[in-house]
Amino acid sequence: MVVKASPRRPSRRAPVGGAFMRGVRRERTRREGQSLVEFSLVLVPLMLVLLGIIQFGFIFNSYVTLTNATREGAREGTIYVYDLTLTKSQNDLARNNQIKTSVISSMNLLGKTAPQFATGGTWTTSGTTFTNGDLTIAYLTPAGITETDERVGQRITVTAHYHQDLIIPMVANLLPKDAGGRFLLSGQVTMVVN
């Protein structure tokens, strides 16, 4: 018996030559393009979050420094030694200037001049509240305390306002601003005069 060879069937494997390599390159290019699009879609929100964290870090640093400076000013006001050779209004002026000096010296690296923090040489008086630019000092006599010239037992409230520059424009558009385009921070501390 004679066996005839069957005709050879073509292989089902893809050719190893140029066509196969072109297909691999095309698939790799599609994947790289997809990765680039996904990265660009994730990058914008990621950068916004990162810049927001940086801006709020600056704001928080300013707030902590301002609160500390206000506390130091209030402490200076509570330990002021009353000068018997001066009148009550002269002692109030001296105490208020001592508080102002303490607040400004405790502000460390914050801007101590206008437009961030404005103070001047004169105080505006409204009852027992004294205002000098962004610094306000109020005296309150609690019930049961007799008002004296020395103000012993009275509560002193020191309030300072600081106008923080916003350096990240995208974040600045989301925050409230004062008339000068800055973010307003306030520090307020109340202590009892000794």
FIPA-783868 format. One record per residue (C-alpha): residue in three letters; y, x, z. Coordinates in Angstrom, 1 decimal. Layout:
% FIPA-783868
<site "ALA",<Y,X,Z>>
...
***
This chain:
% FIPA-783868
<site "MET",<0.0,0.0,0.0>>
<site "VAL",<3.3,1.2,-0.9>>
<site "VAL",<6.2,0.7,1.4>>
<site "LYS",<9.6,0.4,0.0>>
<site "ALA",<12.6,1.5,1.9>>
<site "SER",<14.9,-1.3,2.8>>
<site "PRO",<18.4,-1.0,1.7>>
<site "ARG",<20.6,0.6,4.3>>
<site "ARG",<22.8,-1.7,6.3>>
<site "PRO",<26.4,-0.8,7.0>>
<site "SER",<27.1,0.2,10.6>>
<site "ARG",<29.0,-2.2,12.8>>
<site "ARG",<31.0,0.5,14.6>>
<site "ALA",<34.6,1.1,13.7>>
<site "PRO",<35.3,4.1,11.7>>
<site "VAL",<36.1,7.2,13.7>>
<site "GLY",<38.7,8.4,11.3>>
<site "GLY",<42.3,7.4,10.8>>
<site "ALA",<42.0,3.6,11.0>>
<site "PHE",<40.6,3.8,14.5>>
<site "MET",<43.3,6.2,15.7>>
<site "ARG",<46.1,4.0,14.2>>
<site "GLY",<44.7,1.0,16.1>>
<site "VAL",<44.6,3.0,19.4>>
<site "ARG",<48.2,4.2,18.9>>
<site "ARG",<49.4,0.7,18.1>>
<site "GLU",<47.8,-0.7,21.3>>
<site "ARG",<49.3,2.1,23.4>>
<site "THR",<52.7,1.4,21.9>>
<site "ARG",<52.4,-2.3,22.8>>
<site "ARG",<51.5,-1.4,26.4>>
<site "GLU",<54.3,1.0,26.7>>
<site "GLY",<56.8,-1.5,25.4>>
<site "GLN",<55.5,-4.1,27.7>>
<site "SER",<55.8,-1.8,30.7>>
<site "LEU",<59.4,-0.9,29.7>>
<site "VAL",<60.4,-4.6,29.5>>
<site "GLU",<58.7,-5.3,32.9>>
<site "PHE",<60.5,-2.3,34.5>>
<site "SER",<63.9,-3.4,33.1>>
<site "LEU",<63.4,-6.9,34.5>>
<site "VAL",<62.5,-5.6,37.9>>
<site "LEU",<65.2,-2.9,38.0>>
<site "VAL",<68.2,-5.2,38.0>>
<site "PRO",<67.3,-7.2,41.1>>
<site "LEU",<66.0,-4.0,42.8>>
<site "MET",<69.3,-2.2,42.2>>
<site "LEU",<71.3,-5.3,43.5>>
<site "VAL",<69.2,-5.3,46.7>>
<site "LEU",<69.6,-1.5,47.1>>
<site "LEU",<73.4,-1.7,46.6>>
<site "GLY",<73.7,-4.6,48.9>>
<site "ILE",<71.9,-2.7,51.6>>
<site "ILE",<74.3,0.2,51.1>>
<site "GLN",<77.4,-2.0,51.3>>
<site "PHE",<76.1,-3.9,54.4>>
<site "GLY",<75.4,-0.5,56.0>>
<site "PHE",<79.1,0.4,55.6>>
<site "ILE",<80.2,-2.9,56.9>>
<site "PHE",<77.8,-2.7,60.0>>
<site "ASN",<79.0,0.8,60.7>>
<site "SER",<82.6,-0.3,60.7>>
<site "TYR",<81.8,-3.3,62.8>>
<site "VAL",<80.1,-1.3,65.5>>
<site "THR",<82.9,1.3,65.5>>
<site "LEU",<85.6,-1.4,65.8>>
<site "THR",<83.8,-3.2,68.6>>
<site "ASN",<83.4,0.1,70.5>>
<site "ALA",<87.1,0.9,69.9>>
<site "THR",<88.1,-2.5,71.2>>
<site "ARG",<85.9,-2.1,74.3>>
<site "GLU",<87.5,1.3,75.0>>
<site "GLY",<91.0,-0.3,74.7>>
<site "ALA",<90.1,-3.1,77.0>>
<site "ARG",<88.7,-0.6,79.5>>
<site "GLU",<91.9,1.4,79.4>>
<site "GLY",<93.9,-1.9,80.1>>
<site "THR",<91.8,-2.7,83.1>>
<site "ILE",<92.3,0.7,84.8>>
<site "TYR",<96.0,1.0,84.1>>
<site "VAL",<97.8,2.1,87.2>>
<site "TYR",<100.8,-0.1,87.9>>
<site "ASP",<104.1,1.8,88.1>>
<site "LEU",<106.3,0.3,90.9>>
<site "THR",<109.4,1.9,89.5>>
<site "LEU",<109.1,-0.2,86.3>>
<site "THR",<109.5,-4.0,85.8>>
<site "LYS",<106.6,-6.2,85.0>>
<site "SER",<107.5,-6.3,81.3>>
<site "GLN",<107.9,-2.5,81.2>>
<site "ASN",<104.5,-2.1,82.8>>
<site "ASP",<103.0,-4.6,80.3>>
<site "LEU",<104.5,-2.6,77.4>>
<site "ALA",<103.2,0.7,78.8>>
<site "ARG",<99.7,-0.9,79.4>>
<site "ASN",<99.7,-2.4,75.9>>
<site "ASN",<100.7,1.0,74.3>>
<site "GLN",<98.0,2.7,76.3>>
<site "ILE",<95.5,0.1,75.0>>
<site "LYS",<96.7,0.6,71.4>>
<site "THR",<96.4,4.4,71.7>>
<site "SER",<92.9,4.1,73.0>>
<site "VAL",<91.8,1.7,70.3>>
<site "ILE",<93.2,3.9,67.5>>
<site "SER",<91.7,7.1,68.9>>
<site "SER",<88.3,5.4,69.3>>
<site "MET",<88.2,4.3,65.7>>
<site "ASN",<86.7,7.7,64.6>>
<site "LEU",<86.4,7.8,60.8>>
<site "LEU",<87.8,4.3,60.1>>
<site "GLY",<91.2,4.0,58.5>>
<site "LYS",<93.8,3.9,61.2>>
<site "THR",<96.7,2.9,59.0>>
<site "ALA",<97.6,0.1,56.7>>
<site "PRO",<96.0,-1.6,54.8>>
<site "GLN",<92.8,-1.1,56.8>>
<site "PHE",<94.4,-1.3,60.3>>
<site "ALA",<98.1,-1.9,60.7>>
<site "THR",<100.0,-1.3,63.9>>
<site "GLY",<103.7,-0.6,64.6>>
<site "GLY",<106.1,0.3,67.3>>
<site "THR",<107.1,-3.2,68.4>>
<site "TRP",<105.1,-6.0,70.1>>
<site "THR",<105.5,-9.7,69.4>>
<site "THR",<105.2,-11.8,72.6>>
<site "SER",<104.1,-15.4,72.8>>
<site "GLY",<103.6,-16.3,76.5>>
<site "THR",<101.0,-13.8,77.8>>
<site "THR",<99.8,-12.8,74.3>>
<site "PHE",<101.1,-9.6,72.8>>
<site "THR",<100.6,-8.9,69.1>>
<site "ASN",<101.1,-5.6,67.2>>
<site "GLY",<99.9,-5.9,63.6>>
<site "ASP",<96.1,-6.1,63.7>>
<site "LEU",<95.9,-5.7,67.5>>
<site "THR",<96.3,-8.6,69.9>>
<site "ILE",<96.2,-8.4,73.7>>
<site "ALA",<96.0,-11.6,75.8>>
<site "TYR",<96.2,-12.0,79.5>>
<site "LEU",<94.6,-15.0,81.2>>
<site "THR",<94.8,-16.0,84.9>>
<site "PRO",<91.5,-17.6,85.9>>
<site "ALA",<91.4,-20.4,88.4>>
<site "GLY",<91.6,-19.2,92.0>>
<site "ILE",<93.5,-16.0,91.1>>
<site "THR",<97.2,-15.7,92.1>>
<site "GLU",<99.3,-14.2,89.3>>
<site "THR",<100.9,-10.9,90.3>>
<site "ASP",<103.0,-8.4,88.6>>
<site "GLU",<100.1,-5.9,88.7>>
<site "ARG",<97.9,-8.6,86.9>>
<site "VAL",<95.0,-7.7,89.2>>
<site "GLY",<92.1,-10.2,88.7>>
<site "GLN",<93.4,-11.4,85.4>>
<site "ARG",<91.3,-11.3,82.3>>
<site "ILE",<92.5,-9.1,79.5>>
<site "THR",<91.2,-9.9,76.0>>
<site "VAL",<91.7,-7.2,73.3>>
<site "THR",<91.2,-8.3,69.7>>
<site "ALA",<91.3,-5.9,66.7>>
<site "HIS",<91.1,-6.8,63.0>>
<site "TYR",<89.9,-4.3,60.5>>
<site "HIS",<90.1,-4.8,56.7>>
<site "GLN",<87.0,-3.1,55.2>>
<site "ASP",<87.1,-1.9,51.7>>
<site "LEU",<84.2,-3.2,49.6>>
<site "ILE",<83.0,-0.4,47.3>>
<site "ILE",<80.1,-2.1,45.5>>
<site "PRO",<81.7,-4.5,43.0>>
<site "MET",<78.6,-6.7,42.5>>
<site "VAL",<78.3,-7.2,46.3>>
<site "ALA",<82.0,-7.6,46.7>>
<site "ASN",<82.0,-10.7,44.5>>
<site "LEU",<79.6,-12.4,46.9>>
<site "LEU",<81.6,-11.8,50.1>>
<site "PRO",<84.7,-13.5,51.4>>
<site "LYS",<87.9,-11.4,51.1>>
<site "ASP",<91.3,-11.4,52.7>>
<site "ALA",<94.6,-11.5,50.8>>
<site "GLY",<94.3,-7.8,50.0>>
<site "GLY",<90.8,-8.1,48.6>>
<site "ARG",<89.1,-6.6,51.6>>
<site "PHE",<86.4,-7.9,54.0>>
<site "LEU",<87.9,-8.9,57.4>>
<site "LEU",<86.1,-7.6,60.5>>
<site "SER",<87.1,-8.6,64.0>>
<site "GLY",<86.2,-7.0,67.4>>
<site "GLN",<87.0,-8.8,70.6>>
<site "VAL",<86.3,-7.8,74.2>>
<site "THR",<87.3,-9.5,77.5>>
<site "MET",<87.4,-7.6,80.8>>
<site "VAL",<88.9,-8.1,84.3>>
<site "VAL",<91.9,-6.1,85.3>>
<site "ASN",<91.3,-4.0,88.4>>
***
